[in-house]
Amino acid sequence: MTVIAVVITLDRSGTASCCLSSILHGSQRPDRVVVVDNGSAIPYTPPQEYRQDVDVVRLEHNSGPAGGAAIGQQKALELKADWVWMLDDDAIVDPDALARLLRGADMHGVRTYFRSVCYNTPQPELPFFNSFTYSRRTGMLKPVPRERYQEPEFPFDTCAMAGLFVPSSLLLEAGLFDASLFGWYDDTEFTLRATLAGFHGYAIPASRVLHPSANRRQMRFLGRSLAVLVDQPWRLYYGTRNCILTQRRLLARSRFLALFLPLFAVRRFISIVLLYNNRRAFLHYFVRGVSDGLRGRKGELTQGGRTR
């Protein structure tokens, strides 16, 4: 099987090169690595020792995480990939991470996809609990129980992009990442689309990826540990808008209006008021995200407050 790893980077050449090093020094190497330079001020050039294994796709404008992912997946298909491994540029993969994914792929049917599990760089024993099940009735996500991360593998309906390992058949049938979303919740939309197309997702905790938990802090609320954003309120805009755009498309109109929208809006509003710093900015971007999602607006949020 031909495996192509895809790494998306923006103005972090040293970080991306460390990621490349971890990928290419694994016990099982991908056949090639595609690095999508998502509009860096200084074009990314891989270290000399890795250039024969790397294809750099240079974009002149930042297309967001979703745009970068779509470009990388398209390039992987052009390189005749059987499997595509999606990685963030600030991730460091364990030496056996890819080998464990391939072992999982050998044990399952053709309509399956997988993910490595990210672990917190400062606390490498702590996984990111960002695999979810999806309610087709309400459109809401529920985290996979934490005890499942102790198992050799567990199923999920949707997850974050980092570590995602998908067959080319999924990309050809369900489509690439939706570049029009720009970013945030784009990975949820993609994996939901894959799941609803009849593909089954499995997380493999032994396929480890170290990843910093930047821009988030852990909070205890009602006996539960929650991760909340601590800066960059505009990221909440994209997550809110893209969630609404996605569930408008997936749910019947009555369920979207009567179940999803009130549940989502109330939960998000309460979490901002109770847990977030800089509440005014977060509330502003939350309201803007709801408004633009209901209006069907997509693309990048510009400084003037408009989407393109």
C-alpha positions in Angstrom: 0.0 0.0 0.0 1.2 3.5 -0.8 1.0 5.8 2.2 1.3 9.6 1.8 1.6 11.8 4.9 0.2 15.4 4.6 1.5 18.2 6.8 0.1 21.7 6.7 2.3 24.5 7.8 2.2 28.3 8.0 5.2 30.4 9.1 6.7 27.6 11.3 9.5 26.2 9.2 11.5 24.9 12.2 8.4 23.3 13.7 7.5 21.7 10.4 11.0 20.3 10.0 10.9 18.6 13.4 7.6 17.0 12.4 9.1 15.8 9.2 12.0 14.3 11.1 9.7 12.3 13.4 7.7 11.0 10.4 10.7 10.0 8.3 12.6 8.3 11.2 9.7 6.0 12.1 10.0 2.2 12.1 7.5 2.4 9.2 7.9 5.4 6.9 5.3 6.8 4.5 6.2 6.6 0.8 6.2 10.3 0.6 5.3 13.4 2.6 3.3 16.3 1.1 3.9 19.6 2.9 1.4 22.3 2.1 2.9 25.7 2.7 -0.2 27.6 3.4 1.0 31.1 2.4 4.1 31.5 4.7 5.8 34.8 4.4 9.1 32.9 3.7 8.4 29.9 1.5 9.0 26.6 3.3 12.0 24.6 2.2 12.6 21.2 3.8 16.0 20.3 5.2 18.4 18.9 2.5 18.4 15.4 4.0 14.6 15.1 3.5 14.0 16.7 0.1 14.0 13.5 -1.9 11.1 12.3 0.3 9.0 15.5 0.3 6.8 17.3 -2.1 6.1 21.0 -1.1 2.9 22.6 -2.4 3.2 26.3 -2.1 0.1 28.5 -1.7 0.4 32.3 -2.0 -2.6 32.9 0.3 -3.5 31.3 3.6 -6.4 29.0 2.7 -7.0 28.0 6.3 -6.7 24.5 7.8 -9.6 23.2 5.6 -8.1 24.6 2.4 -4.6 23.3 3.2 -6.1 19.9 4.0 -8.0 19.7 0.7 -4.9 20.7 -1.3 -2.8 18.2 0.5 -5.3 15.4 -0.1 -5.7 16.2 -3.7 -1.9 16.1 -4.1 -1.8 12.7 -2.3 -4.3 11.3 -4.8 -2.2 12.6 -7.7 0.7 10.6 -6.2 -1.5 7.5 -6.2 -1.9 7.2 -2.5 -3.8 4.2 -1.1 -3.8 5.8 2.4 -3.4 9.5 3.4 -2.1 10.4 6.9 -3.1 13.9 8.0 -0.7 15.6 10.5 -0.4 19.0 12.1 3.1 20.7 11.6 3.5 20.9 15.4 3.0 17.2 15.9 5.8 14.7 16.8 4.8 11.1 15.9 6.1 8.1 17.8 8.3 5.8 15.8 5.7 3.0 15.7 2.7 5.3 15.0 2.3 4.5 11.3 3.1 0.8 11.8 0.2 0.5 14.3 -2.2 2.2 11.9 -1.3 -0.2 9.1 -1.7 -3.1 11.4 -5.2 -1.8 12.2 -6.0 -1.4 8.5 -5.1 -5.0 7.9 -7.5 -6.2 10.5 -10.6 -4.4 9.3 -12.8 -4.2 6.2 -12.4 -1.9 3.2 -14.9 0.7 4.4 -12.9 1.8 7.5 -10.7 4.7 8.4 -8.5 5.3 11.4 -6.8 7.9 13.5 -3.7 8.2 15.7 -4.4 9.6 19.2 -2.8 12.9 20.1 -1.2 13.2 23.6 -0.4 16.4 25.4 3.3 17.3 24.8 3.8 18.5 28.4 1.9 15.5 29.8 2.6 12.7 27.4 0.4 10.3 29.4 -2.7 12.4 28.8 -4.6 11.9 25.6 -6.7 14.6 23.9 -10.3 13.4 24.3 -11.4 14.6 20.9 -13.1 11.6 19.4 -16.9 11.8 19.4 -20.1 10.0 18.8 -22.9 11.8 16.9 -26.6 12.0 17.5 -28.4 11.9 14.2 -31.5 13.1 16.0 -30.2 16.2 17.7 -26.9 16.9 15.7 -25.0 17.1 19.0 -21.6 15.5 19.7 -20.7 13.5 22.8 -17.1 12.7 23.7 -16.2 9.0 23.6 -15.9 7.9 27.3 -12.3 8.4 28.5 -11.9 4.8 29.6 -12.1 3.7 26.0 -8.7 5.3 25.4 -7.2 2.4 27.5 -8.4 -0.1 24.9 -6.4 -1.3 21.8 -9.0 0.5 19.6 -12.4 2.1 19.8 -15.0 3.3 17.3 -16.0 6.9 16.8 -18.2 8.9 14.5 -16.2 12.1 14.2 -12.8 13.4 15.4 -10.1 16.1 15.0 -7.8 16.1 11.9 -4.4 15.5 13.5 -3.5 11.9 13.0 -6.4 11.1 10.7 -5.6 8.1 8.5 -8.0 7.6 5.5 -8.1 5.4 2.4 -8.2 7.0 -1.0 -11.5 5.3 -1.6 -13.1 7.5 1.1 -11.7 10.7 -0.4 -13.0 9.6 -3.9 -16.4 8.7 -2.6 -17.2 11.1 0.2 -15.0 14.0 -1.0 -12.0 16.0 0.3 -12.1 18.5 3.2 -14.5 21.4 2.4 -12.1 24.3 1.7 -15.0 26.8 1.8 -15.2 26.3 5.6 -11.7 27.8 5.9 -11.1 26.0 9.3 -12.3 24.8 12.7 -15.1 22.2 12.7 -13.9 21.4 9.1 -12.4 18.1 10.4 -15.7 17.3 12.2 -17.6 18.0 9.0 -15.3 15.7 7.0 -15.4 12.8 9.4 -19.2 13.1 9.8 -19.5 13.0 6.0 -17.3 9.9 5.9 -19.3 8.2 8.7 -22.7 9.0 7.1 -21.4 7.7 3.8 -21.0 4.3 5.5 -17.3 4.3 6.5 -16.4 3.3 10.1 -13.8 5.1 12.1 -11.5 3.6 14.7 -9.0 5.3 17.0 -5.8 3.4 17.8 -4.4 4.8 21.1 -1.1 3.0 20.7 -0.5 5.0 17.5 0.7 8.0 19.4 1.2 11.6 18.3 2.6 14.2 20.7 0.8 17.6 20.2 0.9 20.8 22.2 -2.3 21.9 23.8 -1.8 25.6 22.8 -4.7 28.1 23.1 -6.6 26.0 25.6 -6.7 25.5 29.3 -8.3 22.8 31.4 -11.3 23.7 33.6 -13.2 21.7 36.1 -17.0 22.2 35.8 -19.7 20.1 37.5 -17.2 17.4 38.2 -15.9 17.3 34.6 -12.7 18.4 33.0 -13.3 20.7 30.0 -10.9 22.3 27.5 -11.7 25.9 26.7 -10.1 28.5 24.4 -8.0 31.2 26.1 -7.3 33.5 23.2 -8.0 34.0 19.5 -11.8 34.5 19.8 -12.1 34.4 16.0 -11.5 30.7 16.2 -14.8 30.4 18.1 -16.4 32.2 15.2 -15.3 29.6 12.7 -16.2 26.7 14.9 -19.7 28.1 15.6 -20.4 29.1 12.0 -19.2 25.9 10.5 -21.1 23.8 13.0 -24.3 25.5 12.1 -23.6 25.2 8.4 -22.9 21.5 8.7 -25.9 20.6 10.8 -28.3 22.7 8.6 -27.3 20.4 5.8 -27.3 17.1 7.7 -30.5 17.5 9.8 -34.1 17.8 8.8 -35.3 21.4 9.1 -37.6 20.7 12.0 -34.9 18.9 14.0 -32.3 21.6 13.2 -34.6 24.4 14.4 -36.3 22.6 17.3 -33.5 20.5 18.7 -30.0 21.3 17.5 -30.0 25.1 17.4 -31.4 25.8 20.9 -29.3 23.1 22.5 -26.1 24.3 20.7 -26.7 28.0 21.3 -27.6 27.6 25.0 -24.7 25.3 25.8 -22.1 27.5 24.0 -23.5 30.7 25.6 -23.4 29.3 29.1 -19.8 27.9 28.6 -18.6 31.3 27.4 -20.2 33.2 30.3 -19.1 30.8 33.0 -15.7 29.6 31.8 -14.0 31.9 29.3 -11.8 34.9 29.8 -12.3 37.9 27.6 -16.1 37.1 27.5 -17.1 40.2 25.5 -14.8 39.2 22.5 -15.9 35.6 22.6 -19.6 36.5 22.8 -19.2 38.9 19.9 -17.6 36.2 17.6 -20.1 33.6 18.8 -23.1 35.8 17.9 -21.4 36.6 14.6 -20.8 32.9 13.9 -24.5 32.1 14.6 -25.6 34.9 12.3 -23.3 33.9 9.4 -24.1 30.2 9.8 -27.8 30.8 9.5 -27.2 33.1 6.5 -25.1 30.4 4.8 -21.9 32.5 4.6 -18.6 30.7 4.2 -15.0 31.5 3.5 -12.5 33.5 5.4 -13.5 36.2 8.0 -11.6 39.4 7.0 -10.6 42.3 9.2 -13.6 44.2 8.0 -15.8 41.5 9.5 -17.0 40.1 6.2 -16.6 36.6 4.8 -15.4 36.0 1.3 
